[in-house]
């Protein structure tokens, strides 16, 4: 079982950090998903006709968002998520060091 | 043999040889290697493998062609098939990896109940099967055009190659073969695109330069009886564009063969970064596709506009042999072009050939044409292999060993996994030779089904501890049933008459509504029935944190 590690006794201070960590995670998620929706469904679909009045290097802007811009934004959103979560994991002491043999072995211990 | 056939044969033989070598070197002996590559795939390689797994014959062969004829409305595929990765990265990947087992049905089985596990195993088989048929057919098209092999034999050749490496090495060789296949397919896609962009606009970055031809393309399209390229909502109303895009996004995040890839990384952190690299590799092709669509359509229309039918460019005759391009018998001069055979235009071009024919249409040299053929095959085969693995694992791991042989050893599990995979390939070949509809359309239905079954159950299972088994089971059955019923209602299949869509919602878009129905039913039924057991809420709690907390955390104490 992969979950054996969670049976280890909790560090002093109880599980307050868990609520904090999860809250931060959810906040970030909501912000990123709001941008995700605004760019793809907002600029790319709902307001495409208004944005198409503007032309940038040959592209009607709404058309550009639908066929190019939204994809770039999606990529940036995931990048932001990865970087922020790495920082959050480090701050809360749940970061995984996959390059270090010791950390990797501990993580994989229950599975192999 | 023509020059194009020689080059195609060279590229196909070389690439197939490479796949076989890689597969042999990474063959497996344990069940864990067969299903999840032993949880040991490096992040960037996993990203490339997901990219190849993801980008199917539909992405490579059909998508740019669809965009060429749909114009703005083709954006449903571009946004729909990339936006889902945001949902995957934020809502699913890290949590499923933390929980870390073999299959998607296994997660819902642990989270809810054995009944839910069986429902999702059946759903996984249906979804993956719908999808794999399109891949087999896509592979057949490539063979039939470039090597003048009958589509039937083309499908069989592709299947034999997949058979060898998928059955031999399971997820491990599929993953490493997919890394090679990604390389082949992206090179094959980018080289002609960059070449065409350079020739037509002088800027070798297709993503930027296709803006320059949009004006010309709009006026040419109107001249030949087509819609203005950049105008929205010409083929579908806004509500349908919205729902189809949503259904494809949610479906992407609910497809078992994509989700399963996040199980193969070493860590939870690795699964997040895999999602990033996957979308990075996918975006390379997906931002190029609209440019390929626009350039090819521009070239195509310019090449045939007002041309007498006996002086058409040579690609028309080459492709007419496959039956995918046809010239109206009564036309003397080409004055109208369409992708719909029923429209009665002077020249009818099937969407599926545009990418494969783009180097020829643009007059690029033979080696590039051959390379594109190898790329199309790589795309079809890599996706088919990933799907076959899901079918095999659902049938053997989630159904057979749960109900028939509950105490089988590792050796037997591996053997049965291989037999299930082989059987799936045989059935896929038969269905691939007689596909029900256009390649991309078939795939679109798989998304609706994935969206309305898996996604709500998994997301609610992670983010809502109160969600219980009865709720999830009812939600999945109602959501999937609703979606399939609407598809049967609007489509002419199994001898049923097709009805007009309700409120302009096409069968491709209904999955978004189905997902909502599923979620609402799950929530309502869960609240009406007792909460899940304590060990289940503890499991949900545990998958939310990547690793046990270190007492000496870096920068802790806030």
HADDOCK unambig.tbl for C-alpha pairs under 7 A between the chains (distance, minus, plus):
assign (segid A and resid 2 and name CA) (segid B and resid 99 and name CA) 6.72 0.50 0.50
assign (segid A and resid 2 and name CA) (segid B and resid 100 and name CA) 6.66 0.50 0.50
assign (segid A and resid 5 and name CA) (segid B and resid 548 and name CA) 6.41 0.50 0.50
assign (segid A and resid 6 and name CA) (segid B and resid 542 and name CA) 6.78 0.50 0.50
assign (segid A and resid 6 and name CA) (segid B and resid 548 and name CA) 6.19 0.50 0.50
assign (segid A and resid 11 and name CA) (segid B and resid 551 and name CA) 5.91 0.50 0.50
assign (segid A and resid 29 and name CA) (segid B and resid 90 and name CA) 6.46 0.50 0.50
assign (segid A and resid 40 and name CA) (segid B and resid 79 and name CA) 6.92 0.50 0.50
assign (segid A and resid 41 and name CA) (segid B and resid 242 and name CA) 6.89 0.50 0.50
assign (segid A and resid 45 and name CA) (segid B and resid 242 and name CA) 6.70 0.50 0.50
assign (segid A and resid 57 and name CA) (segid B and resid 211 and name CA) 6.21 0.50 0.50
assign (segid A and resid 58 and name CA) (segid B and resid 211 and name CA) 4.30 0.50 0.50
assign (segid A and resid 58 and name CA) (segid B and resid 212 and name CA) 5.06 0.50 0.50
assign (segid A and resid 58 and name CA) (segid B and resid 214 and name CA) 6.70 0.50 0.50
assign (segid A and resid 59 and name CA) (segid B and resid 211 and name CA) 4.87 0.50 0.50
assign (segid A and resid 63 and name CA) (segid B and resid 72 and name CA) 6.31 0.50 0.50
assign (segid A and resid 63 and name CA) (segid B and resid 230 and name CA) 6.36 0.50 0.50
assign (segid A and resid 66 and name CA) (segid B and resid 75 and name CA) 5.67 0.50 0.50
assign (segid A and resid 66 and name CA) (segid B and resid 79 and name CA) 6.75 0.50 0.50
assign (segid A and resid 67 and name CA) (segid B and resid 75 and name CA) 5.53 0.50 0.50
assign (segid A and resid 67 and name CA) (segid B and resid 78 and name CA) 6.24 0.50 0.50
assign (segid A and resid 67 and name CA) (segid B and resid 290 and name CA) 6.68 0.50 0.50
assign (segid A and resid 68 and name CA) (segid B and resid 287 and name CA) 5.75 0.50 0.50
assign (segid A and resid 70 and name CA) (segid B and resid 79 and name CA) 6.79 0.50 0.50
assign (segid A and resid 71 and name CA) (segid B and resid 79 and name CA) 6.64 0.50 0.50
assign (segid A and resid 71 and name CA) (segid B and resid 82 and name CA) 6.52 0.50 0.50
assign (segid A and resid 71 and name CA) (segid B and resid 283 and name CA) 6.71 0.50 0.50
assign (segid A and resid 74 and name CA) (segid B and resid 83 and name CA) 6.23 0.50 0.50
assign (segid A and resid 74 and name CA) (segid B and resid 86 and name CA) 6.24 0.50 0.50
assign (segid A and resid 75 and name CA) (segid B and resid 276 and name CA) 6.74 0.50 0.50
assign (segid A and resid 75 and name CA) (segid B and resid 279 and name CA) 6.39 0.50 0.50
assign (segid A and resid 75 and name CA) (segid B and resid 280 and name CA) 6.55 0.50 0.50
assign (segid A and resid 78 and name CA) (segid B and resid 86 and name CA) 6.10 0.50 0.50
assign (segid A and resid 78 and name CA) (segid B and resid 89 and name CA) 6.71 0.50 0.50
assign (segid A and resid 78 and name CA) (segid B and resid 276 and name CA) 5.68 0.50 0.50
assign (segid A and resid 79 and name CA) (segid B and resid 276 and name CA) 6.15 0.50 0.50
assign (segid A and resid 82 and name CA) (segid B and resid 272 and name CA) 6.04 0.50 0.50
assign (segid A and resid 82 and name CA) (segid B and resid 273 and name CA) 6.27 0.50 0.50
assign (segid A and resid 90 and name CA) (segid B and resid 554 and name CA) 6.04 0.50 0.50
assign (segid A and resid 91 and name CA) (segid B and resid 553 and name CA) 6.81 0.50 0.50
assign (segid A and resid 91 and name CA) (segid B and resid 554 and name CA) 6.05 0.50 0.50
assign (segid A and resid 91 and name CA) (segid B and resid 555 and name CA) 5.39 0.50 0.50
assign (segid A and resid 91 and name CA) (segid B and resid 556 and name CA) 5.46 0.50 0.50
assign (segid A and resid 92 and name CA) (segid B and resid 553 and name CA) 6.40 0.50 0.50
assign (segid A and resid 92 and name CA) (segid B and resid 556 and name CA) 5.99 0.50 0.50
assign (segid A and resid 93 and name CA) (segid B and resid 549 and name CA) 5.26 0.50 0.50
assign (segid A and resid 93 and name CA) (segid B and resid 550 and name CA) 5.28 0.50 0.50
assign (segid A and resid 93 and name CA) (segid B and resid 553 and name CA) 4.13 0.50 0.50
assign (segid A and resid 93 and name CA) (segid B and resid 554 and name CA) 6.20 0.50 0.50
assign (segid A and resid 93 and name CA) (segid B and resid 556 and name CA) 6.88 0.50 0.50
assign (segid A and resid 94 and name CA) (segid B and resid 546 and name CA) 6.07 0.50 0.50
assign (segid A and resid 94 and name CA) (segid B and resid 547 and name CA) 5.06 0.50 0.50
assign (segid A and resid 94 and name CA) (segid B and resid 548 and name CA) 6.04 0.50 0.50
assign (segid A and resid 94 and name CA) (segid B and resid 549 and name CA) 4.97 0.50 0.50
assign (segid A and resid 94 and name CA) (segid B and resid 550 and name CA) 6.63 0.50 0.50
assign (segid A and resid 95 and name CA) (segid B and resid 547 and name CA) 6.90 0.50 0.50
assign (segid A and resid 96 and name CA) (segid B and resid 267 and name CA) 6.97 0.50 0.50
assign (segid A and resid 96 and name CA) (segid B and resid 269 and name CA) 6.84 0.50 0.50
assign (segid A and resid 96 and name CA) (segid B and resid 547 and name CA) 6.79 0.50 0.50
assign (segid A and resid 98 and name CA) (segid B and resid 267 and name CA) 6.78 0.50 0.50
